[in-house]
């Protein structure tokens, strides 16, 4: 109100000069028919309404708060879409756009241009492109206040150019979204593809051609329990005669990557520090996490080279030591199979958050076991297939990251006049500003 009274006392030329950002404060140069304007002279910026929860009713209308849609209808409703900026909490400064017939809470700022200088879509894309970090204040509770927009420069282009910018952004984004959908499908189907390959491996389909070439039939496969061909939690190695200061390998749970199924961050400790109270294992053993959520996430690995041939780790590992009938990497793929882990999850016991797979589940688990040389062939195929699948997934994830970066680049270039949409013959945005003022 005070600002409005102060501006009313100014002449039109004085009001224009107060709205325009002087050239020494320009963040960067714009096309000749654009101009830099302080935000309060273009936009009305206001908080949404405090949420009257006693009037909240489930009638299907969306409510927009600090991070997008959070609920349903209240009597304070915006019939047209609004450009919103989250103004409280961790998402402060991020943009959203409400749906028609939406309620907007006081956790969002509504940014509009009732004087016709900019449409809602253009406002949404513009503030998505700008660096609004300087608008955010507070650390424990970050926020963006209405007052923070004082002195904040906005690039203003002619109205026709604004429409072209929005159309170009949406056209480019549509193509990127199509590519993103395809890349996301590759990522989302990764586990399904792995499960399909493993199913073929453990039913004999994967090596059908190999058996034909080697004159072997499915009758060579033997049904047995894991305990028939593997020792679950073998006795600890006898280290009483070894020096306390001997260095050994140590693997806490975070050392094991559920993504790659490998021990990616091994540690070295002194024997005296780990001799008691930890799980002992040897090179070639398969370790399998038994506690939630590590088990469900697939934390399993084949133990590799150990410091002084001795290894210890968390007690939340099962140690599986294969007999000469079972190839350790065949067992590794079995316990990494989602089907195996889903069945293990169904029999977990213990308090919530501390549930564990019982040892008996592993010991009694039934499997169809091919001869050792066919196990080798199965593992060879699986390792090769999974390496390719992992590469495909990582490539798709890289595409997703690149698409997000490309969208940011498009937005930045759009409001610098660098998308090839500007018509220099159009009347300057300064003239538009003069008409409004």
PETA-V466654 format. One record per residue. N is the residue number from 0. RES is the residue in one letter. PHI is phi in whole degrees, 0 to 359 (none if undefined). PSI is psi in whole degrees, -180 to 180 (* if undefined). D_CENTER is the distance of its C-alpha to the mean C-alpha in Angstrom with 1 decimal. Layout:
n->N res->RES phi->PHI psi->PSI d_center->D_CENTER
n->N res->RES phi->PHI psi->PSI d_center->D_CENTER
//
This chain:
n->0 res->X phi->none psi->-44 d_center->43.9
n->1 res->X phi->297 psi->-40 d_center->45.4
n->2 res->X phi->296 psi->-42 d_center->43.6
n->3 res->X phi->299 psi->-42 d_center->45.0
n->4 res->X phi->294 psi->-40 d_center->48.5
n->5 res->X phi->296 psi->-42 d_center->48.3
n->6 res->X phi->291 psi->-33 d_center->47.1
n->7 res->X phi->297 psi->-27 d_center->49.9
n->8 res->X phi->281 psi->-9 d_center->52.4
n->9 res->X phi->270 psi->156 d_center->51.3
n->10 res->X phi->285 psi->162 d_center->52.7
n->11 res->X phi->305 psi->-40 d_center->50.5
n->12 res->X phi->294 psi->-39 d_center->50.5
n->13 res->X phi->293 psi->-38 d_center->49.5
n->14 res->X phi->293 psi->-38 d_center->46.7
n->15 res->X phi->296 psi->-46 d_center->45.5
n->16 res->X phi->295 psi->-33 d_center->45.6
n->17 res->X phi->290 psi->-29 d_center->43.8
n->18 res->X phi->279 psi->-35 d_center->40.9
n->19 res->X phi->281 psi->139 d_center->40.6
n->20 res->X phi->279 psi->125 d_center->38.8
n->21 res->X phi->297 psi->150 d_center->41.4
n->22 res->X phi->301 psi->-28 d_center->40.7
n->23 res->X phi->287 psi->-9 d_center->40.4
n->24 res->X phi->252 psi->2 d_center->37.3
n->25 res->X phi->297 psi->131 d_center->35.6
n->26 res->X phi->297 psi->-34 d_center->32.0
n->27 res->X phi->193 psi->169 d_center->32.9
n->28 res->X phi->283 psi->146 d_center->35.4
n->29 res->X phi->243 psi->167 d_center->35.1
n->30 res->X phi->306 psi->154 d_center->37.1
n->31 res->X phi->302 psi->-34 d_center->40.7
n->32 res->X phi->265 psi->17 d_center->40.5
n->33 res->X phi->255 psi->172 d_center->37.5
n->34 res->X phi->206 psi->160 d_center->37.7
n->35 res->X phi->264 psi->130 d_center->35.9
n->36 res->X phi->228 psi->143 d_center->36.4
n->37 res->X phi->290 psi->136 d_center->35.5
n->38 res->X phi->309 psi->-46 d_center->33.0
n->39 res->X phi->298 psi->-17 d_center->35.5
n->40 res->X phi->274 psi->-9 d_center->38.0
n->41 res->X phi->252 psi->-40 d_center->35.7
n->42 res->X phi->246 psi->153 d_center->33.6
n->43 res->X phi->263 psi->126 d_center->34.3
n->44 res->X phi->236 psi->120 d_center->31.6
n->45 res->X phi->216 psi->157 d_center->31.8
n->46 res->X phi->282 psi->151 d_center->29.9
n->47 res->X phi->292 psi->-179 d_center->29.3
n->48 res->X phi->275 psi->146 d_center->31.5
n->49 res->X phi->298 psi->138 d_center->31.3
n->50 res->X phi->287 psi->111 d_center->30.3
n->51 res->X phi->278 psi->85 d_center->33.6
n->52 res->X phi->300 psi->-31 d_center->32.3
n->53 res->X phi->293 psi->-18 d_center->35.8
n->54 res->X phi->258 psi->1 d_center->35.7
n->55 res->X phi->288 psi->129 d_center->32.3
n->56 res->X phi->222 psi->147 d_center->32.9
n->57 res->X phi->277 psi->85 d_center->30.8
n->58 res->X phi->243 psi->7 d_center->32.0
n->59 res->X phi->96 psi->-3 d_center->28.9
n->60 res->X phi->271 psi->139 d_center->28.4
n->61 res->X phi->280 psi->151 d_center->25.0
n->62 res->X phi->245 psi->133 d_center->24.7
n->63 res->X phi->248 psi->128 d_center->22.4
n->64 res->X phi->236 psi->-139 d_center->21.7
n->65 res->X phi->292 psi->-27 d_center->19.5
n->66 res->X phi->220 psi->61 d_center->16.2
n->67 res->X phi->84 psi->-157 d_center->17.4
n->68 res->X phi->291 psi->127 d_center->19.3
n->69 res->X phi->232 psi->-7 d_center->20.3
n->70 res->X phi->188 psi->-138 d_center->23.6
n->71 res->X phi->229 psi->-148 d_center->26.7
n->72 res->X phi->275 psi->143 d_center->30.0
n->73 res->X phi->224 psi->170 d_center->32.3
n->74 res->X phi->290 psi->-20 d_center->35.5
n->75 res->X phi->273 psi->100 d_center->34.2
n->76 res->X phi->233 psi->142 d_center->32.6
n->77 res->X phi->256 psi->117 d_center->31.7
n->78 res->X phi->286 psi->-30 d_center->32.9
n->79 res->X phi->258 psi->153 d_center->31.4
n->80 res->X phi->302 psi->145 d_center->27.7
n->81 res->X phi->236 psi->146 d_center->27.1
n->82 res->X phi->277 psi->124 d_center->24.9
n->83 res->X phi->238 psi->145 d_center->23.2
n->84 res->X phi->237 psi->125 d_center->21.8
n->85 res->X phi->298 psi->132 d_center->20.2
n->86 res->X phi->238 psi->2 d_center->22.8
n->87 res->X phi->220 psi->138 d_center->22.2
n->88 res->X phi->91 psi->-167 d_center->19.6
n->89 res->X phi->297 psi->-25 d_center->16.3
n->90 res->X phi->266 psi->11 d_center->15.6
n->91 res->X phi->307 psi->133 d_center->19.0
n->92 res->X phi->95 psi->-14 d_center->19.6
n->93 res->X phi->278 psi->147 d_center->16.8
n->94 res->X phi->262 psi->151 d_center->18.5
n->95 res->X phi->215 psi->169 d_center->18.8
n->96 res->X phi->223 psi->124 d_center->21.6
n->97 res->X phi->286 psi->159 d_center->23.5
n->98 res->X phi->276 psi->164 d_center->24.9
n->99 res->X phi->301 psi->146 d_center->28.7
n->100 res->X phi->58 psi->61 d_center->30.4
n->101 res->X phi->238 psi->151 d_center->27.8
n->102 res->X phi->259 psi->136 d_center->28.4
n->103 res->X phi->242 psi->122 d_center->26.7
n->104 res->X phi->279 psi->173 d_center->26.7
n->105 res->X phi->287 psi->1 d_center->27.7
n->106 res->X phi->278 psi->-4 d_center->24.1
n->107 res->X phi->233 psi->146 d_center->23.9
n->108 res->X phi->266 psi->138 d_center->26.3
n->109 res->X phi->260 psi->121 d_center->27.8
n->110 res->X phi->249 psi->117 d_center->28.6
n->111 res->X phi->223 psi->166 d_center->31.3
n->112 res->X phi->228 psi->76 d_center->34.2
n->113 res->X phi->296 psi->-17 d_center->37.2
n->114 res->X phi->276 psi->4 d_center->39.5
n->115 res->X phi->82 psi->19 d_center->38.0
n->116 res->X phi->278 psi->-19 d_center->36.6
n->117 res->X phi->198 psi->138 d_center->33.1
n->118 res->X phi->278 psi->166 d_center->31.5
n->119 res->X phi->300 psi->-45 d_center->28.5
n->120 res->X phi->297 psi->-42 d_center->26.3
n->121 res->X phi->294 psi->-40 d_center->27.4
n->122 res->X phi->299 psi->-45 d_center->26.7
n->123 res->X phi->301 psi->-49 d_center->23.1
n->124 res->X phi->290 psi->-37 d_center->22.4
n->125 res->X phi->300 psi->-52 d_center->24.6
n->126 res->X phi->288 psi->-21 d_center->22.9
n->127 res->X phi->290 psi->-26 d_center->19.5
n->128 res->X phi->272 psi->-32 d_center->21.1
n->129 res->X phi->286 psi->154 d_center->23.0
n->130 res->X phi->276 psi->99 d_center->22.2
n->131 res->X phi->262 psi->11 d_center->22.6
n->132 res->X phi->300 psi->-32 d_center->21.8
n->133 res->X phi->290 psi->-14 d_center->25.6
n->134 res->X phi->280 psi->-18 d_center->25.8
n->135 res->X phi->274 psi->132 d_center->23.9
n->136 res->X phi->235 psi->160 d_center->26.1
n->137 res->X phi->85 psi->151 d_center->26.0
n->138 res->X phi->244 psi->-53 d_center->23.8
n->139 res->X phi->296 psi->-37 d_center->24.0
n->140 res->X phi->225 psi->83 d_center->23.6
n->141 res->X phi->302 psi->146 d_center->22.3
n->142 res->X phi->204 psi->161 d_center->24.0
n->143 res->X phi->237 psi->121 d_center->25.3
n->144 res->X phi->262 psi->163 d_center->28.9
n->145 res->X phi->299 psi->-39 d_center->31.1
n->146 res->X phi->295 psi->-22 d_center->33.2
n->147 res->X phi->296 psi->-19 d_center->30.4
n->148 res->X phi->279 psi->-11 d_center->31.0
n->149 res->X phi->299 psi->126 d_center->34.5
n->150 res->X phi->80 psi->7 d_center->34.9
n->151 res->X phi->271 psi->120 d_center->31.5
n->152 res->X phi->280 psi->140 d_center->32.3
n->153 res->X phi->235 psi->131 d_center->31.2
n->154 res->X phi->282 psi->121 d_center->32.0
n->155 res->X phi->249 psi->125 d_center->34.2
n->156 res->X phi->247 psi->166 d_center->35.1
n->157 res->X phi->302 psi->154 d_center->37.8
n->158 res->X phi->300 psi->-42 d_center->36.9
n->159 res->X phi->296 psi->-37 d_center->37.2
n->160 res->X phi->293 psi->-38 d_center->34.9
n->161 res->X phi->301 psi->-43 d_center->32.3
n->162 res->X phi->294 psi->-40 d_center->32.5
n->163 res->X phi->295 psi->-39 d_center->32.2
n->164 res->X phi->300 psi->-47 d_center->29.1
n->165 res->X phi->299 psi->-44 d_center->27.4
n->166 res->X phi->296 psi->-41 d_center->28.5
n->167 res->X phi->292 psi->-44 d_center->27.4
n->168 res->X phi->302 psi->-49 d_center->23.9
n->169 res->X phi->292 psi->-33 d_center->23.6
n->170 res->X phi->293 psi->-46 d_center->25.1
n->171 res->X phi->293 psi->-41 d_center->22.8
n->172 res->X phi->295 psi->-35 d_center->19.7
n->173 res->X phi->297 psi->-41 d_center->21.0
n->174 res->X phi->292 psi->-40 d_center->21.3
n->175 res->X phi->293 psi->-37 d_center->17.9
n->176 res->X phi->294 psi->-35 d_center->16.5
n->177 res->X phi->295 psi->-43 d_center->18.7
n->178 res->X phi->294 psi->-38 d_center->17.3
n->179 res->X phi->296 psi->-40 d_center->13.7
n->180 res->X phi->298 psi->-41 d_center->14.8
n->181 res->X phi->292 psi->-42 d_center->16.5
n->182 res->X phi->294 psi->-40 d_center->13.8
n->183 res->X phi->295 psi->-34 d_center->11.4
n->184 res->X phi->296 psi->-37 d_center->14.5
n->185 res->X phi->296 psi->-44 d_center->14.9
n->186 res->X phi->296 psi->-47 d_center->11.5
n->187 res->X phi->294 psi->-29 d_center->12.2
n->188 res->X phi->267 psi->4 d_center->15.8
n->189 res->X phi->302 psi->-52 d_center->15.4
n->190 res->X phi->295 psi->-36 d_center->16.5
n->191 res->X phi->295 psi->-42 d_center->19.1
n->192 res->X phi->295 psi->-42 d_center->20.6
n->193 res->X phi->299 psi->-44 d_center->20.8
n->194 res->X phi->298 psi->-39 d_center->22.5
n->195 res->X phi->296 psi->-44 d_center->24.9
n->196 res->X phi->296 psi->-43 d_center->25.9
n->197 res->X phi->294 psi->-38 d_center->26.5
n->198 res->X phi->301 psi->-44 d_center->28.5
n->199 res->X phi->294 psi->-35 d_center->30.7
n->200 res->X phi->294 psi->-46 d_center->31.0
n->201 res->X phi->272 psi->-1 d_center->32.3
n->202 res->X phi->251 psi->-1 d_center->34.5
n->203 res->X phi->93 psi->-9 d_center->36.2
n->204 res->X phi->295 psi->-34 d_center->35.1
n->205 res->X phi->295 psi->-31 d_center->33.3
n->206 res->X phi->246 psi->23 d_center->36.5
n->207 res->X phi->301 psi->-44 d_center->39.1
n->208 res->X phi->294 psi->-40 d_center->40.2
n->209 res->X phi->299 psi->-44 d_center->40.5
n->210 res->X phi->297 psi->-39 d_center->42.7
n->211 res->X phi->297 psi->-44 d_center->44.8
n->212 res->X phi->293 psi->-28 d_center->45.3
n->213 res->X phi->255 psi->9 d_center->46.3
n->214 res->X phi->62 psi->38 d_center->48.4
n->215 res->X phi->244 psi->140 d_center->46.3
n->216 res->X phi->251 psi->171 d_center->45.8
n->217 res->X phi->294 psi->-17 d_center->43.4
n->218 res->X phi->293 psi->-13 d_center->46.2
n->219 res->X phi->285 psi->-14 d_center->45.3
n->220 res->X phi->281 psi->141 d_center->42.2
n->221 res->X phi->238 psi->131 d_center->42.9
n->222 res->X phi->277 psi->130 d_center->41.4
n->223 res->X phi->206 psi->173 d_center->41.0
n->224 res->X phi->265 psi->157 d_center->39.1
n->225 res->X phi->304 psi->-38 d_center->36.8
n->226 res->X phi->293 psi->-17 d_center->39.5
n->227 res->X phi->288 psi->-26 d_center->42.0
n->228 res->X phi->232 psi->10 d_center->40.4
n->229 res->X phi->203 psi->143 d_center->38.3
n->230 res->X phi->262 psi->125 d_center->38.9
n->231 res->X phi->267 psi->123 d_center->36.3
n->232 res->X phi->56 psi->68 d_center->36.3
n->233 res->X phi->296 psi->165 d_center->39.4
n->234 res->X phi->298 psi->150 d_center->41.6
n->235 res->X phi->294 psi->152 d_center->40.7
n->236 res->X phi->293 psi->147 d_center->42.3
n->237 res->X phi->279 psi->108 d_center->45.5
n->238 res->X phi->244 psi->12 d_center->44.8
n->239 res->X phi->296 psi->-25 d_center->47.6
n->240 res->X phi->267 psi->1 d_center->49.7
n->241 res->X phi->269 psi->149 d_center->46.9
n->242 res->X phi->292 psi->145 d_center->46.7
n->243 res->X phi->300 psi->-32 d_center->44.4
n->244 res->X phi->274 psi->5 d_center->43.2
n->245 res->X phi->294 psi->132 d_center->42.1
n->246 res->X phi->278 psi->138 d_center->38.5
n->247 res->X phi->223 psi->164 d_center->36.3
n->248 res->X phi->282 psi->147 d_center->32.7
n->249 res->X phi->220 psi->133 d_center->30.4
n->250 res->X phi->235 psi->100 d_center->27.0
n->251 res->X phi->288 psi->168 d_center->25.1
n->252 res->X phi->303 psi->-42 d_center->22.3
n->253 res->X phi->296 psi->-15 d_center->19.5
n->254 res->X phi->289 psi->-15 d_center->21.5
n->255 res->X phi->257 psi->123 d_center->20.5
n->256 res->X phi->273 psi->121 d_center->17.3
n->257 res->X phi->286 psi->-20 d_center->16.2
n->258 res->X phi->287 psi->-49 d_center->14.5
n->259 res->X phi->261 psi->-10 d_center->17.8
n->260 res->X phi->64 psi->40 d_center->20.3
n->261 res->X phi->222 psi->158 d_center->22.0
n->262 res->X phi->274 psi->103 d_center->23.2
n->263 res->X phi->261 psi->-13 d_center->21.4
n->264 res->X phi->223 psi->64 d_center->22.6
n->265 res->X phi->292 psi->153 d_center->26.2
n->266 res->X phi->240 psi->164 d_center->28.5
n->267 res->X phi->237 psi->129 d_center->32.3
n->268 res->X phi->227 psi->169 d_center->34.4
n->269 res->X phi->278 psi->145 d_center->38.1
n->270 res->X phi->304 psi->-38 d_center->39.5
n->271 res->X phi->297 psi->-23 d_center->41.0
n->272 res->X phi->278 psi->-21 d_center->37.6
n->273 res->X phi->233 psi->-2 d_center->36.3
n->274 res->X phi->302 psi->-36 d_center->39.4
n->275 res->X phi->239 psi->150 d_center->39.2
n->276 res->X phi->86 psi->6 d_center->36.4
n->277 res->X phi->225 psi->164 d_center->34.0
n->278 res->X phi->276 psi->136 d_center->33.6
n->279 res->X phi->255 psi->141 d_center->35.5
n->280 res->X phi->212 psi->168 d_center->34.7
n->281 res->X phi->238 psi->166 d_center->36.1
n->282 res->X phi->301 psi->134 d_center->35.0
n->283 res->X phi->95 psi->-14 d_center->34.1
n->284 res->X phi->292 psi->154 d_center->33.2
n->285 res->X phi->258 psi->127 d_center->30.1
n->286 res->X phi->256 psi->140 d_center->28.1
n->287 res->X phi->224 psi->118 d_center->26.2
n->288 res->X phi->294 psi->132 d_center->24.2
n->289 res->X phi->255 psi->-10 d_center->26.0
n->290 res->X phi->259 psi->149 d_center->24.2
n->291 res->X phi->284 psi->145 d_center->21.4
n->292 res->X phi->268 psi->6 d_center->18.4
n->293 res->X phi->299 psi->-40 d_center->19.0
n->294 res->X phi->297 psi->-49 d_center->21.1
n->295 res->X phi->298 psi->-32 d_center->18.9
n->296 res->X phi->283 psi->-11 d_center->16.1
n->297 res->X phi->90 psi->31 d_center->18.8
n->298 res->X phi->284 psi->99 d_center->19.9
n->299 res->X phi->211 psi->153 d_center->23.1
n->300 res->X phi->197 psi->159 d_center->24.9
n->301 res->X phi->267 psi->126 d_center->28.3
n->302 res->X phi->290 psi->128 d_center->29.8
n->303 res->X phi->265 psi->-150 d_center->30.9
n->304 res->X phi->297 psi->134 d_center->33.5
n->305 res->X phi->247 psi->148 d_center->34.3
n->306 res->X phi->295 psi->121 d_center->36.0
n->307 res->X phi->57 psi->26 d_center->39.7
n->308 res->X phi->61 psi->25 d_center->38.7
n->309 res->X phi->229 psi->133 d_center->37.5
n->310 res->X phi->226 psi->144 d_center->34.1
n->311 res->X phi->225 psi->160 d_center->33.0
n->312 res->X phi->196 psi->-174 d_center->29.8
n->313 res->X phi->302 psi->149 d_center->28.4
n->314 res->X phi->287 psi->-4 d_center->30.5
n->315 res->X phi->274 psi->9 d_center->27.5
n->316 res->X phi->261 psi->138 d_center->28.0
n->317 res->X phi->274 psi->141 d_center->30.4
n->318 res->X phi->252 psi->125 d_center->32.3
n->319 res->X phi->243 psi->115 d_center->33.5
n->320 res->X phi->249 psi->115 d_center->36.4
n->321 res->X phi->282 psi->146 d_center->37.5
n->322 res->X phi->279 psi->180 d_center->41.1
n->323 res->X phi->286 psi->-1 d_center->42.5
n->324 res->X phi->267 psi->-13 d_center->41.8
n->325 res->X phi->235 psi->123 d_center->38.0
n->326 res->X phi->283 psi->130 d_center->35.9
n->327 res->X phi->298 psi->-33 d_center->33.2
n->328 res->X phi->283 psi->-22 d_center->30.5
n->329 res->X phi->292 psi->-46 d_center->31.5
n->330 res->X phi->296 psi->-40 d_center->31.0
n->331 res->X phi->304 psi->-47 d_center->27.7
n->332 res->X phi->294 psi->-33 d_center->26.4
n->333 res->X phi->296 psi->-49 d_center->28.0
n->334 res->X phi->284 psi->-18 d_center->26.3
n->335 res->X phi->276 psi->-12 d_center->22.9
n->336 res->X phi->295 psi->132 d_center->23.5
n->337 res->X phi->300 psi->-34 d_center->21.5
n->338 res->X phi->299 psi->-44 d_center->24.9
n->339 res->X phi->297 psi->-43 d_center->26.3
n->340 res->X phi->289 psi->-35 d_center->23.5
n->341 res->X phi->295 psi->-41 d_center->23.7
n->342 res->X phi->294 psi->-38 d_center->27.5
n->343 res->X phi->295 psi->-40 d_center->27.1
n->344 res->X phi->298 psi->-35 d_center->24.9
n->345 res->X phi->293 psi->-20 d_center->27.7
n->346 res->X phi->248 psi->10 d_center->30.2
n->347 res->X phi->296 psi->148 d_center->28.4
n->348 res->X phi->225 psi->156 d_center->30.6
n->349 res->X phi->124 psi->179 d_center->30.6
n->350 res->X phi->291 psi->157 d_center->29.4
n->351 res->X phi->302 psi->131 d_center->26.1
n->352 res->X phi->85 psi->-11 d_center->23.4
n->353 res->X phi->230 psi->28 d_center->26.0
n->354 res->X phi->284 psi->145 d_center->26.6
n->355 res->X phi->226 psi->154 d_center->27.6
n->356 res->X phi->282 psi->129 d_center->28.7
n->357 res->X phi->290 psi->147 d_center->32.6
n->358 res->X phi->302 psi->-35 d_center->34.3
n->359 res->X phi->297 psi->-30 d_center->36.4
n->360 res->X phi->301 psi->-48 d_center->33.5
n->361 res->X phi->294 psi->-44 d_center->33.1
n->362 res->X phi->297 psi->-35 d_center->36.9
n->363 res->X phi->261 psi->-1 d_center->37.8
n->364 res->X phi->297 psi->128 d_center->34.9
n->365 res->X phi->272 psi->136 d_center->36.7
n->366 res->X phi->219 psi->154 d_center->35.9
n->367 res->X phi->267 psi->116 d_center->37.7
n->368 res->X phi->252 psi->116 d_center->38.5
n->369 res->X phi->283 psi->171 d_center->39.7
n->370 res->X phi->296 psi->161 d_center->42.0
n->371 res->X phi->301 psi->-41 d_center->40.6
n->372 res->X phi->293 psi->-30 d_center->41.0
n->373 res->X phi->285 psi->-33 d_center->39.0
n->374 res->X phi->302 psi->-43 d_center->36.3
n->375 res->X phi->301 psi->-42 d_center->36.1
n->376 res->X phi->292 psi->-41 d_center->35.8
n->377 res->X phi->300 psi->-46 d_center->33.1
n->378 res->X phi->296 psi->-39 d_center->31.0
n->379 res->X phi->301 psi->-46 d_center->31.8
n->380 res->X phi->293 psi->-44 d_center->30.4
n->381 res->X phi->298 psi->-47 d_center->27.3
n->382 res->X phi->301 psi->-43 d_center->26.4
n->383 res->X phi->293 psi->-43 d_center->26.9
n->384 res->X phi->294 psi->-44 d_center->25.0
n->385 res->X phi->290 psi->-33 d_center->22.0
n->386 res->X phi->298 psi->-42 d_center->22.0
n->387 res->X phi->292 psi->-41 d_center->22.0
n->388 res->X phi->297 psi->-41 d_center->19.3
n->389 res->X phi->295 psi->-40 d_center->17.0
n->390 res->X phi->297 psi->-41 d_center->18.0
n->391 res->X phi->296 psi->-42 d_center->17.3
n->392 res->X phi->296 psi->-47 d_center->13.7
n->393 res->X phi->295 psi->-36 d_center->13.1
n->394 res->X phi->295 psi->-41 d_center->15.0
n->395 res->X phi->294 psi->-40 d_center->13.0
n->396 res->X phi->295 psi->-37 d_center->9.7
n->397 res->X phi->295 psi->-38 d_center->11.9
n->398 res->X phi->298 psi->-43 d_center->13.2
n->399 res->X phi->299 psi->-44 d_center->10.1
n->400 res->X phi->296 psi->-41 d_center->9.8
n->401 res->X phi->294 psi->-38 d_center->13.5
n->402 res->X phi->297 psi->-43 d_center->13.7
n->403 res->X phi->298 psi->-41 d_center->11.9
n->404 res->X phi->294 psi->-38 d_center->14.3
n->405 res->X phi->295 psi->-39 d_center->17.1
n->406 res->X phi->296 psi->-42 d_center->16.7
n->407 res->X phi->297 psi->-40 d_center->17.0
n->408 res->X phi->295 psi->-42 d_center->20.0
n->409 res->X phi->299 psi->-45 d_center->21.6
n->410 res->X phi->297 psi->-43 d_center->21.5
n->411 res->X phi->298 psi->-47 d_center->23.0
n->412 res->X phi->294 psi->-35 d_center->25.6
n->413 res->X phi->302 psi->-44 d_center->26.5
n->414 res->X phi->263 psi->16 d_center->27.7
n->415 res->X phi->252 psi->-2 d_center->29.5
n->416 res->X phi->78 psi->29 d_center->31.5
n->417 res->X phi->250 psi->16 d_center->30.2
n->418 res->X phi->262 psi->7 d_center->29.2
n->419 res->X phi->75 psi->22 d_center->32.9
n->420 res->X phi->260 psi->-15 d_center->33.4
n->421 res->X phi->284 psi->139 d_center->35.8
n->422 res->X phi->250 psi->104 d_center->39.5
n->423 res->X phi->296 psi->-15 d_center->41.6
n->424 res->X phi->278 psi->-11 d_center->44.6
n->425 res->X phi->288 psi->152 d_center->43.0
n->426 res->X phi->301 psi->141 d_center->44.3
n->427 res->X phi->298 psi->149 d_center->42.6
n->428 res->X phi->296 psi->-21 d_center->40.1
n->429 res->X phi->297 psi->-40 d_center->42.6
n->430 res->X phi->296 psi->-39 d_center->45.1
n->431 res->X phi->299 psi->-44 d_center->42.7
n->432 res->X phi->298 psi->-40 d_center->42.2
n->433 res->X phi->300 psi->-42 d_center->46.0
n->434 res->X phi->298 psi->-42 d_center->46.5
n->435 res->X phi->292 psi->-44 d_center->44.1
n->436 res->X phi->292 psi->* d_center->45.6
//
